[in-house]
Amino acid sequence: MEYKKLLNRYIPLVDFIADIIGPHCEVLLHDIVDVENSVIAIRNGYISGRYLGCPLTDLGFKLLENKSHLHHNALINYRSRTDSGEKLISSTYYIKDEKGELIGMICVNILNSPDHLINKIPREFPVNALLSNAVHADDTEEVTESLSTSLVNVVDDAVKKVISKYNISAERLSGEEKSAIVQELRENGIFKIKGAITKVATTLKTSESTIYRYLAMK
């Protein structure tokens, strides 16, 4: 496949970035065509526990859904978190083919602690000067990505993140609130994942047919 050949050209860049920043930096190359086995190159995977063949993240699915790559080249310095609760500062670069179609992403995740590089760079220093047309995340934002090792965890984290905004248990959510949650999950691309409808229905304490009905609403 031609897109595979193009993606493979970015594999040396994974090592290059990791060697520059150091062992507190995880670097991954994602194939966004095969979302279930998305990670095709990785360095310092011990940071998140991920490995070759791990799936795309919840944020990755959201970026696919909102087609951010059509307007930007990268998403810079947003918050992320590993399954074990480790906090990181992350950035994603969009890899596009000659037609401008998104085929992959390079993701850089740096441990967010006073001992590591990300906190030693003055804010006025133009670290991202070469990444023109990039979106810069707000420092006040909460965690925007969960670095999970399985699609089940990706769905689970995404659902919990949306439900947490309501500060009540799933049993107490109204039909209108559940519908709003499903719409937000749809906008985040979660229903691109096989089995997501079953998982969401279970978490929201409702039926799969009800989830399909919510999805049919505009």
C-alpha positions as CSV (number, residue, x, y, z in Angstrom):
1,M,0.0,0.0,0.0
2,E,1.4,3.4,-1.0
3,Y,0.4,5.1,2.2
4,K,2.4,2.5,4.2
5,K,5.5,3.3,2.2
6,L,5.1,7.0,3.1
7,L,4.5,6.3,6.8
8,N,7.5,4.1,7.0
9,R,9.7,7.0,6.0
10,Y,8.8,8.6,9.3
11,I,10.0,5.7,11.4
12,P,13.6,7.1,11.7
13,L,12.1,10.3,13.0
14,V,10.7,8.5,16.0
15,D,14.2,7.5,17.1
16,F,15.6,10.9,16.2
17,I,13.1,12.8,18.5
18,A,13.4,10.3,21.3
19,D,17.2,10.5,21.2
20,I,17.1,14.3,21.3
21,I,14.7,14.7,24.2
22,G,15.7,11.7,26.3
23,P,14.2,8.7,28.2
24,H,11.4,10.8,29.7
25,C,9.9,11.3,26.3
26,E,7.7,8.7,24.6
27,V,7.4,9.0,20.8
28,L,5.0,7.1,18.6
29,L,4.1,6.7,15.0
30,H,0.4,6.0,14.4
31,D,-1.2,4.5,11.3
32,I,-4.7,6.0,11.4
33,V,-6.0,3.7,8.7
34,D,-5.6,0.6,10.9
35,V,-7.0,2.2,14.2
36,E,-7.1,-1.1,16.1
37,N,-3.3,-1.7,15.5
38,S,-2.4,1.9,15.1
39,V,1.1,2.1,16.7
40,I,3.7,1.1,14.1
41,A,6.8,2.5,15.8
42,I,7.5,3.5,19.4
43,R,10.3,4.6,21.6
44,N,10.2,4.7,25.4
45,G,6.9,2.9,25.5
46,Y,7.5,2.1,29.2
47,I,6.1,5.6,29.9
48,S,2.6,4.7,29.0
49,G,2.9,1.0,28.8
50,R,2.0,0.9,25.1
51,Y,3.7,-1.2,22.5
52,L,3.6,-2.0,18.7
53,G,0.0,-2.8,17.7
54,C,-1.7,-0.7,20.4
55,P,-4.8,1.2,19.2
56,L,-5.4,4.8,18.5
57,T,-6.3,7.0,21.6
58,D,-9.5,8.7,22.4
59,L,-8.1,12.0,21.2
60,G,-6.9,10.4,18.0
61,F,-10.5,9.3,17.2
62,K,-11.7,12.8,18.0
63,L,-9.2,14.3,15.6
64,L,-10.3,12.0,12.9
65,E,-13.9,13.0,13.4
66,N,-13.4,16.7,13.5
67,K,-10.8,16.6,10.6
68,S,-8.5,19.1,12.3
69,H,-5.7,18.2,9.8
70,L,-7.6,20.1,7.1
71,H,-6.9,23.3,8.9
72,H,-3.8,22.7,10.9
73,N,-0.5,20.8,10.7
74,A,-0.3,19.9,14.4
75,L,-1.8,20.1,17.9
76,I,0.8,21.3,20.4
77,N,1.3,21.0,24.2
78,Y,-1.9,19.5,25.5
79,R,-2.4,17.4,28.6
80,S,-2.5,13.6,28.6
81,R,-2.4,10.8,31.1
82,T,-1.3,7.2,31.2
83,D,-3.5,4.3,32.5
84,S,-1.4,4.4,35.7
85,G,-2.1,8.1,36.2
86,E,1.2,9.6,35.0
87,K,0.7,13.1,33.7
88,L,2.3,14.2,30.4
89,I,2.5,17.1,28.0
90,S,1.8,15.9,24.5
91,S,2.0,17.1,20.9
92,T,0.7,15.5,17.7
93,Y,1.9,16.1,14.2
94,Y,-0.4,15.2,11.2
95,I,1.1,13.1,8.4
96,K,-0.7,13.7,5.1
97,D,-0.4,12.2,1.7
98,E,0.1,14.1,-1.5
99,K,-3.7,14.8,-1.7
100,G,-3.7,16.2,1.8
101,E,-5.5,13.1,3.3
102,L,-4.5,12.2,6.8
103,I,-2.7,8.8,6.9
104,G,-0.8,9.0,10.2
105,M,0.4,10.9,13.3
106,I,3.6,11.4,15.2
107,C,2.9,11.8,18.9
108,V,5.4,13.1,21.4
109,N,4.6,12.6,25.1
110,I,6.9,14.2,27.7
111,L,6.6,13.5,31.5
112,N,5.2,16.6,33.1
113,S,7.4,17.1,36.2
114,P,9.9,19.7,37.4
115,D,12.7,17.4,36.7
116,H,12.0,17.1,33.0
117,L,12.6,19.2,30.0
118,I,9.1,20.6,29.3
119,N,9.2,22.6,32.5
120,K,12.7,24.0,31.9
121,I,11.9,25.8,28.7
122,P,10.8,29.4,29.2
123,R,7.4,30.1,27.8
124,E,8.7,32.9,25.5
125,F,11.2,30.5,23.9
126,P,10.0,29.7,20.3
127,V,10.2,25.8,20.6
128,N,7.4,25.5,18.1
129,A,8.6,28.1,15.7
130,L,9.1,25.5,12.9
131,L,5.6,24.0,13.4
132,S,3.7,26.7,11.5
133,N,-0.1,26.5,11.5
134,A,-0.2,24.5,14.7
135,V,-2.9,24.6,17.4
136,H,-1.6,25.4,20.9
137,A,-3.5,23.9,23.8
138,D,-4.5,26.1,26.7
139,D,-2.4,25.5,29.9
140,T,-5.6,25.5,32.0
141,E,-7.2,22.6,30.0
142,E,-7.8,19.4,31.8
143,V,-6.5,16.0,30.5
144,T,-7.5,15.8,26.9
145,E,-6.1,12.4,26.0
146,S,-5.9,9.0,27.8
147,L,-3.0,6.9,26.6
148,S,-4.6,3.5,26.8
149,T,-3.3,0.1,25.7
150,S,-6.7,-1.4,24.4
151,L,-9.7,-0.2,22.6
152,V,-11.9,-1.3,25.5
153,N,-10.0,1.1,27.7
154,V,-10.2,3.9,25.1
155,V,-14.0,3.6,25.0
156,D,-14.3,3.3,28.8
157,D,-12.1,6.4,29.4
158,A,-14.0,8.4,26.8
159,V,-17.4,7.6,28.3
160,K,-16.2,8.2,31.9
161,K,-14.7,11.6,30.9
162,V,-18.0,12.8,29.4
163,I,-20.2,11.4,32.2
164,S,-18.0,13.1,34.8
165,K,-19.2,16.5,33.6
166,Y,-22.7,15.8,35.1
167,N,-21.4,14.9,38.6
168,I,-24.1,12.2,39.0
169,S,-24.2,8.5,38.5
170,A,-25.4,7.0,35.2
171,E,-28.6,5.7,37.0
172,R,-29.7,9.3,37.7
173,L,-29.1,10.7,34.2
174,S,-32.2,11.7,32.4
175,G,-32.9,10.6,28.8
176,E,-32.0,14.0,27.6
177,E,-28.7,13.9,29.4
178,K,-27.9,10.5,28.0
179,S,-28.7,11.6,24.5
180,A,-26.3,14.6,24.9
181,I,-23.6,12.3,26.1
182,V,-24.1,10.0,23.1
183,Q,-23.9,13.0,20.8
184,E,-20.7,14.2,22.4
185,L,-19.2,10.7,22.1
186,R,-20.2,10.6,18.4
187,E,-18.5,14.0,17.9
188,N,-15.4,12.5,19.6
189,G,-15.4,9.6,17.1
190,I,-15.9,6.9,19.7
191,F,-18.5,5.0,17.7
192,K,-15.9,4.3,15.1
193,I,-14.7,1.7,17.5
194,K,-16.1,-1.8,17.1
195,G,-18.2,-2.7,20.2
196,A,-18.5,0.9,21.4
197,I,-22.3,0.9,21.3
198,T,-22.5,-2.1,23.6
199,K,-20.0,-0.6,26.0
200,V,-21.8,2.8,26.1
201,A,-25.2,1.2,26.6
202,T,-23.9,-0.8,29.5
203,T,-22.2,2.2,31.1
204,L,-25.3,4.5,30.7
205,K,-27.6,1.7,32.0
206,T,-29.7,1.7,28.9
207,S,-30.3,-0.6,25.8
208,E,-28.3,-0.7,22.6
209,S,-31.5,0.2,20.7
210,T,-31.8,3.4,22.7
211,I,-28.2,4.3,21.8
212,Y,-29.0,3.7,18.1
213,R,-32.0,5.9,18.6
214,Y,-29.9,8.7,20.1
215,L,-27.4,8.4,17.3
216,A,-30.2,8.8,14.7
217,M,-31.0,12.2,16.2
218,K,-29.4,15.3,14.7
